[in-house]
Amino acid sequence: MISLTNLTNYRIDKDFLKNITDKAETAAGGKNLRQISLVFVNENKIKEINRRYRQKNEATDVLSFEGLNEIFICPAAVKRQAKKLKNPFRSELMRVLIHGILHLKGYRHKKSKKEAERMEGLEEKILQSINGRKKE
């Protein structure tokens, strides 16, 4: 189950997010998360959270808190990243949500190169299963 809090002016499609979350959770296996809290925030707020909990004084696209099953997403950062990568906003939102869910399930890309490759491979597998094509 997803609880959604949108503290931004971006229109958020809850059904789209639920579909992605369900597919990502199934594909990732492991423990069932049961409840996931998605919070959409502006750049100032995600920067503040990033500074407080990760000691990084910068805005980011997604932050996950495993013990709380909580994911913070900054749509403005996602939009900027999508433009840079020449991807549609929805595709980039899907990618960061999957990334956040994998963190909730215990995956860590900062742990080692092997873990990063494992996480990236699973991220790609989930993306392919959802939209039926490879990452460009």
C-alpha angles and dihedrals in degrees: 000000000000127000112197128202117181114193093169137076091247117113108239123201105216094190091054091050093047091051092050092045093050093048094045093048093049094046093047093052120191124093120008110243094204094186126035122183114209116194121187112203140171125256095264092054096047089047089052092049092046091051093046099047104024102026090235114132097208142089116255136185100242140010125186129199109198100193091051097039086229128145124190116200127187108207092194091058091044090051092049091048092047090053092048091050092040091238128136114261092242092055092050091046088053091051095050092046091052089047090052093048091051089054089052088054091055103263115144124191094182093058097077142330089257092053091047091053091047092051093045091049092052091046089054093046091053092047090051092049090052101045101017098234141088125260112267 
